[in-house]
Amino acid sequence: MGNAVGATCATDADEKDMLQCMAPPAALQDDSVTDNLRTVHDGDFLNERNGSKSGRRSSEKAAPEDLTMELLVHRIERDLSTFAVQYRDARTTVSQDGPEAAEKFPPHRLKAIDDSLYRIAAELKRLERRTAVPGVAREGNVFLGMRKKRFKSLKAVVHKVMAEIRVARLLSRWTAAGQDEKDKLPAHLSSQMDTDFSQLNSNMMIETWDGVNVLELDKTSTDPLVQVFMAVWNYRKMNALCKTSKHLVMEYIGELESKYKANPYHNRAHAAEVTLMSYQFFANLSTLKNFQGYFEQIDLLVILVAAAIHDVGHPATNNDFMVKTKSDLALRYHDTAVLENFHLATAFELMRDRNIPLLDHYLPSPPVTSLRRRIVEIVLGTDMAVHKSKVEEMVMVAKRNSNRQDIDKRQLEQYLVHTADIGHPLRPVEQHKEWAERVTEEFFAQGDREKELGFTPISLFDREIAPGMGKGQLGFLKFVVQAGWDPLCTLMEKKSKMAQLYLNRNLKAWEALAAEEEAAAAAAAAGTDSSG
């Protein structure tokens, strides 16, 4: 790709020129990153194409003349793609192993690669311009004809590799500045910068539906949200997308977590649980054939951030209480989605004040303003006031869009986080039971406050007249959770089995408890009648 481009590619390009264009630049010769650029032999692809194990000459003789250029360019495209993958792996090694690994890829070598790719792009543009037929609209392009490819042209492949290299250069700079960032971190986060997140991923089974018990994680650590968020961040290699370094991301999530109050339910563990479940919905859908290519990494960034921030600063009272008591927040947000607006403002103010642009990324689009708008929509969608309408809409979406690729992504991502927000009945029985006890305790505490202020709480919040735990939770699961889960269960197909299994078990557990409560109430009533 290096000097050959400057010399050979300056003349008319024939097959020999194109092969020379693929010669690795001097900056990368004898380096493991470009081994595949030298080990793909001329006859390999032809042999594969013809199903023959014979040598290059027999294969080339069997190949039609009009396919020679197409096959040649296909091989070049394959080499470039292989190069991109190996370079990305090397870049990851640089970011994880620090300056020692970075020495293998000094700035001048990265620049040499980039310059070579620019020259290739210019040559491809020149070739397309010279081979264009006036007045004839071409389908596809001169290199790839009508074949259905992942990339529309070889030029697109080149630009993709160039983008990868730019990312690598910036990550090299980040590695050099990493120690300075570490020195600026708060003490409780600085000690975690040396955490081996690869090992953390192997211990935290985030891809398995019941692989992580967030409640236990909360008991054994002081930062369950940081651990869950960073486990996903590292596992999905989000640093390849986002400009903000991993250390600054961890700093932001740590500060965000510190703003979650020590409430019985709406606390840091709840934030970690919703983040984890939102990710698992995303991951499970992404593996389905009907959703192949539907989600991109930038979508995961939106979902993760929205889930992590969705309840930050929660006061352990609901919107109705805020409006009823004419709180400052209710007045500020005009009695509409009071807490959701507050959570959003708190999270984005923290980003601004800490100067941590968590949403900045290397892609040409979408803009950060668009990502922020999507996060706002997701968090506003967690307001239970819109639960019924969202469920009704998603039921229709699942029925009407047999082609899942036609589903509005913004609508679906809102639904994923909303479902995760009330999704603890989809977890194992013991976990769900503890979540239910916590939220009930928080409800009763609000009811007590309402009574102190002279208000009459609804029965669910009044510990003196509230239905038994079994009956109350059974109603919540049947009429709220089950109804909301059904359309998502349909979309997730076979990937919904574990969640549905646990929901069924939890329903049975509450049915049994409700029956016991009813029998106890009947016995108590009978005893009262006999004594009277």
Disulfide bonds with the S-S distance in Angstrom:
Cys9-Cys21 1.96
